[in-house]
Amino acid sequence: MANSTSANLKLTVQATGENSGTWGQITNTNLLILEQAIGGYDAVGLNATTGATLTFSNGVLSNGKNQVIKLTGTITSNVDVVIPDSIEKTYIIENATSGAFTVTFKTSSGTGVTWGSTDKSTKIVYSDGTNVVDTGLISNIVEDTSPELGADLDANSFNIKFDDA
């Protein structure tokens, strides 16, 4: 029986009895791919007019397998960053491009997440194998540098007591 490839990260799934003398290198490559998927970072330069297509090659490190992707470059039109259909994966994507155009992160034939022409934010997104979806997790976090208590805490001469017990 021949080796196969996993659906999402394209790991080499070794068949019993295969790869005599090379199984260690294949296992090490699989571990590096897992490391890339869990904590890998890559800056991907976008073509000014067409964007980029991220790769998912079988059994090797590929830029689309990284957990964190920083999109860079000067874009001169609305562009797409495309991952293959059927990939199920979570990403942290930073739009660090320059140029006042939209960037859409999507699957080959599905829908995606679009950064507006002036939106240079970071988003946590996932691909369900058909479409790329914005989790909204980062956009729901609001920085508050001056929090306030919303009550009259000294009414009736009562004080606030912090008790660590």
LINRAVEN-V485200 format. One record per pair of residues at least 24 apart in sequence whose ideal C-beta (glycine too) atoms are under 10 Angstrom apart, sorted by the first residue. I is the first residue (numbers start at 1). J is the second residue. D is the distance in Angstrom with one decimal. If there is no record, write none. Layout:
BEGIN
i=I j=J d=D
i=I j=J d=D
END
This chain:
BEGIN
i=3 j=58 d=9.5
i=3 j=59 d=8.3
i=4 j=58 d=9.5
i=5 j=56 d=9.9
i=5 j=57 d=9.8
i=5 j=58 d=4.7
i=5 j=59 d=6.6
i=6 j=30 d=8.8
i=6 j=33 d=9.3
i=6 j=58 d=9.2
i=6 j=59 d=9.5
i=7 j=86 d=6.5
i=7 j=87 d=8.2
i=7 j=88 d=7.5
i=7 j=129 d=8.5
i=8 j=37 d=8.4
i=8 j=56 d=8.4
i=8 j=65 d=9.0
i=8 j=86 d=8.0
i=8 j=87 d=5.8
i=8 j=88 d=5.1
i=8 j=89 d=6.0
i=8 j=127 d=9.0
i=8 j=129 d=8.3
i=9 j=33 d=5.5
i=9 j=34 d=7.1
i=9 j=36 d=8.4
i=9 j=37 d=5.5
i=9 j=56 d=7.8
i=9 j=58 d=9.9
i=9 j=59 d=9.9
i=9 j=62 d=9.1
i=9 j=64 d=9.7
i=9 j=65 d=5.9
i=9 j=87 d=8.6
i=9 j=88 d=9.6
i=9 j=89 d=7.7
i=10 j=55 d=9.5
i=10 j=56 d=5.3
i=10 j=57 d=6.5
i=10 j=58 d=4.7
i=10 j=59 d=6.5
i=10 j=60 d=8.0
i=10 j=62 d=7.2
i=10 j=64 d=9.3
i=10 j=65 d=7.6
i=10 j=84 d=9.5
i=10 j=87 d=8.9
i=11 j=37 d=9.4
i=11 j=58 d=8.6
i=11 j=59 d=7.1
i=11 j=65 d=9.7
i=12 j=58 d=7.2
i=12 j=59 d=4.1
i=12 j=60 d=9.1
i=13 j=59 d=9.5
i=26 j=59 d=7.2
i=29 j=59 d=6.4
i=29 j=60 d=6.8
i=29 j=61 d=7.6
i=30 j=59 d=7.8
i=32 j=60 d=9.2
i=32 j=61 d=6.0
i=32 j=65 d=9.7
i=33 j=57 d=9.9
i=33 j=59 d=8.0
i=33 j=60 d=7.7
i=33 j=61 d=6.1
i=33 j=62 d=8.1
i=33 j=65 d=6.0
i=34 j=65 d=9.1
i=35 j=61 d=9.3
i=35 j=65 d=9.7
i=35 j=67 d=9.5
i=36 j=61 d=5.8
i=36 j=62 d=8.1
i=36 j=63 d=9.1
i=36 j=64 d=9.7
i=36 j=65 d=4.8
i=36 j=66 d=5.5
i=36 j=67 d=7.4
i=37 j=64 d=9.9
i=37 j=65 d=5.3
i=37 j=66 d=7.4
i=37 j=67 d=6.1
i=37 j=89 d=7.1
i=37 j=90 d=9.1
i=37 j=91 d=9.9
i=38 j=65 d=10.0
i=38 j=66 d=9.7
i=38 j=67 d=6.0
i=39 j=66 d=8.7
i=39 j=67 d=5.6
i=39 j=68 d=7.9
i=40 j=65 d=6.7
i=40 j=66 d=3.7
i=40 j=67 d=5.4
i=40 j=68 d=7.0
i=40 j=69 d=8.9
i=41 j=66 d=6.0
i=41 j=67 d=7.3
i=41 j=68 d=4.5
i=41 j=69 d=7.7
i=41 j=70 d=7.3
i=41 j=92 d=9.1
i=41 j=94 d=9.9
i=42 j=66 d=4.4
i=42 j=67 d=9.4
i=42 j=68 d=7.6
i=42 j=69 d=5.7
i=42 j=70 d=7.4
i=43 j=68 d=9.6
i=43 j=69 d=7.8
i=43 j=70 d=4.5
i=43 j=71 d=8.0
i=43 j=72 d=5.2
i=43 j=73 d=9.4
i=43 j=94 d=9.0
i=43 j=96 d=7.9
i=44 j=69 d=5.7
i=44 j=70 d=7.1
i=44 j=71 d=5.8
i=44 j=72 d=6.8
i=44 j=73 d=8.3
i=44 j=81 d=7.2
i=44 j=93 d=9.6
i=44 j=96 d=10.0
i=45 j=70 d=9.7
i=45 j=71 d=8.3
i=45 j=72 d=5.2
i=45 j=73 d=4.5
i=45 j=74 d=9.5
i=45 j=97 d=9.2
i=46 j=71 d=5.8
i=46 j=72 d=6.9
i=46 j=73 d=4.2
i=46 j=74 d=8.5
i=46 j=75 d=5.8
i=46 j=79 d=5.7
i=46 j=80 d=9.3
i=46 j=81 d=6.9
i=46 j=95 d=9.6
i=46 j=96 d=9.9
i=46 j=97 d=6.0
i=46 j=99 d=9.4
i=46 j=103 d=7.3
i=47 j=73 d=7.4
i=47 j=75 d=8.2
i=47 j=76 d=9.6
i=47 j=77 d=9.9
i=47 j=79 d=7.1
i=48 j=73 d=6.8
i=48 j=74 d=6.1
i=48 j=75 d=5.5
i=48 j=76 d=4.5
i=48 j=77 d=7.4
i=48 j=79 d=7.9
i=48 j=97 d=9.6
i=48 j=99 d=7.7
i=48 j=101 d=9.3
i=49 j=75 d=7.5
i=49 j=76 d=5.9
i=49 j=77 d=4.9
i=49 j=78 d=9.2
i=49 j=79 d=6.9
i=49 j=101 d=9.4
i=50 j=75 d=9.4
i=50 j=77 d=8.4
i=50 j=79 d=6.2
i=50 j=80 d=7.7
i=50 j=82 d=9.7
i=51 j=75 d=7.6
i=51 j=77 d=9.2
i=51 j=78 d=8.7
i=51 j=79 d=3.3
i=51 j=80 d=4.6
i=51 j=81 d=5.2
i=51 j=82 d=7.2
i=51 j=97 d=9.5
i=51 j=101 d=10.0
i=51 j=103 d=7.1
i=51 j=104 d=8.0
i=51 j=105 d=9.2
i=51 j=106 d=9.7
i=52 j=79 d=7.8
i=52 j=80 d=8.2
i=52 j=81 d=5.1
i=52 j=82 d=7.3
i=52 j=83 d=9.9
i=52 j=103 d=9.8
i=52 j=105 d=9.8
i=53 j=80 d=8.5
i=53 j=81 d=7.7
i=53 j=82 d=4.7
i=53 j=83 d=7.9
i=53 j=84 d=8.5
i=53 j=108 d=8.3
i=54 j=81 d=6.7
i=54 j=82 d=6.9
i=54 j=83 d=5.0
i=54 j=84 d=8.1
i=54 j=87 d=9.0
i=54 j=91 d=9.6
i=54 j=105 d=9.2
i=55 j=83 d=9.0
i=55 j=84 d=8.5
i=56 j=83 d=7.1
i=56 j=84 d=5.5
i=56 j=86 d=9.3
i=56 j=87 d=6.1
i=56 j=89 d=9.1
i=64 j=89 d=8.1
i=64 j=91 d=9.0
i=64 j=127 d=9.8
i=65 j=89 d=7.8
i=66 j=91 d=7.9
i=66 j=92 d=9.4
i=67 j=91 d=6.8
i=67 j=92 d=6.4
i=68 j=92 d=4.6
i=68 j=93 d=7.9
i=68 j=94 d=7.5
i=68 j=122 d=9.0
i=69 j=93 d=5.3
i=69 j=94 d=7.3
i=69 j=95 d=9.9
i=69 j=105 d=8.4
i=69 j=125 d=9.9
i=70 j=94 d=4.5
i=70 j=95 d=8.5
i=70 j=96 d=5.3
i=70 j=97 d=9.6
i=70 j=122 d=8.8
i=71 j=95 d=5.3
i=71 j=96 d=6.1
i=71 j=97 d=5.5
i=71 j=103 d=6.1
i=71 j=105 d=8.0
i=71 j=115 d=8.5
i=71 j=120 d=9.7
i=72 j=96 d=5.2
i=72 j=97 d=6.3
i=72 j=98 d=8.6
i=73 j=97 d=5.7
i=73 j=98 d=7.7
i=73 j=99 d=8.3
i=73 j=103 d=10.0
i=74 j=98 d=4.8
i=74 j=99 d=5.1
i=74 j=101 d=9.7
i=75 j=99 d=4.2
i=75 j=100 d=8.9
i=75 j=101 d=4.9
i=75 j=102 d=8.8
i=75 j=103 d=7.0
i=75 j=117 d=9.7
i=76 j=100 d=9.8
i=76 j=101 d=7.0
i=77 j=101 d=5.6
i=77 j=102 d=9.1
i=78 j=102 d=4.5
i=78 j=103 d=7.7
i=78 j=104 d=7.5
i=78 j=114 d=8.7
i=78 j=117 d=8.1
i=79 j=103 d=5.7
i=79 j=104 d=7.5
i=80 j=104 d=4.9
i=80 j=105 d=7.8
i=80 j=106 d=5.9
i=80 j=108 d=9.7
i=80 j=112 d=7.3
i=80 j=114 d=9.3
i=81 j=105 d=4.8
i=81 j=106 d=7.4
i=81 j=112 d=8.1
i=81 j=113 d=9.7
i=81 j=132 d=9.3
i=82 j=106 d=6.0
i=82 j=107 d=7.0
i=82 j=108 d=5.6
i=82 j=109 d=9.5
i=82 j=110 d=9.8
i=82 j=112 d=8.3
i=82 j=132 d=9.5
i=83 j=107 d=5.8
i=83 j=108 d=7.4
i=83 j=110 d=9.6
i=83 j=112 d=9.0
i=83 j=127 d=6.1
i=83 j=132 d=7.3
i=84 j=108 d=5.7
i=84 j=109 d=9.6
i=84 j=127 d=9.1
i=84 j=129 d=9.6
i=85 j=109 d=5.5
i=85 j=110 d=6.7
i=85 j=127 d=9.0
i=85 j=129 d=6.9
i=85 j=130 d=6.9
i=85 j=131 d=9.6
i=86 j=127 d=8.9
i=86 j=128 d=10.0
i=86 j=129 d=5.0
i=86 j=130 d=8.2
i=87 j=127 d=5.3
i=87 j=128 d=9.4
i=87 j=129 d=6.5
i=87 j=130 d=9.9
i=87 j=132 d=9.5
i=88 j=126 d=7.7
i=88 j=127 d=6.0
i=88 j=128 d=6.2
i=88 j=129 d=4.8
i=88 j=130 d=9.3
i=89 j=125 d=9.4
i=89 j=126 d=6.8
i=89 j=127 d=5.4
i=89 j=128 d=9.5
i=89 j=129 d=9.1
i=89 j=132 d=9.5
i=90 j=124 d=7.0
i=90 j=125 d=7.4
i=90 j=126 d=4.5
i=90 j=127 d=8.0
i=90 j=135 d=8.1
i=91 j=123 d=8.4
i=91 j=124 d=7.3
i=91 j=125 d=5.3
i=91 j=126 d=7.1
i=91 j=127 d=7.6
i=91 j=132 d=8.2
i=91 j=135 d=10.0
i=92 j=122 d=6.5
i=92 j=123 d=7.6
i=92 j=124 d=5.5
i=92 j=125 d=8.1
i=92 j=137 d=9.7
i=92 j=138 d=8.3
i=93 j=121 d=9.3
i=93 j=122 d=6.8
i=93 j=123 d=5.4
i=93 j=124 d=7.9
i=93 j=125 d=5.9
i=93 j=132 d=9.1
i=93 j=134 d=9.5
i=93 j=138 d=10.0
i=94 j=120 d=8.3
i=94 j=121 d=7.8
i=94 j=122 d=4.4
i=94 j=123 d=8.2
i=95 j=119 d=6.5
i=95 j=120 d=5.3
i=95 j=121 d=6.4
i=95 j=122 d=7.5
i=95 j=123 d=7.9
i=96 j=120 d=6.6
i=96 j=121 d=9.9
i=96 j=122 d=8.9
i=104 j=132 d=8.5
i=105 j=132 d=5.4
i=105 j=134 d=9.1
i=106 j=131 d=7.4
i=106 j=132 d=5.2
i=107 j=131 d=6.1
i=107 j=132 d=6.0
END
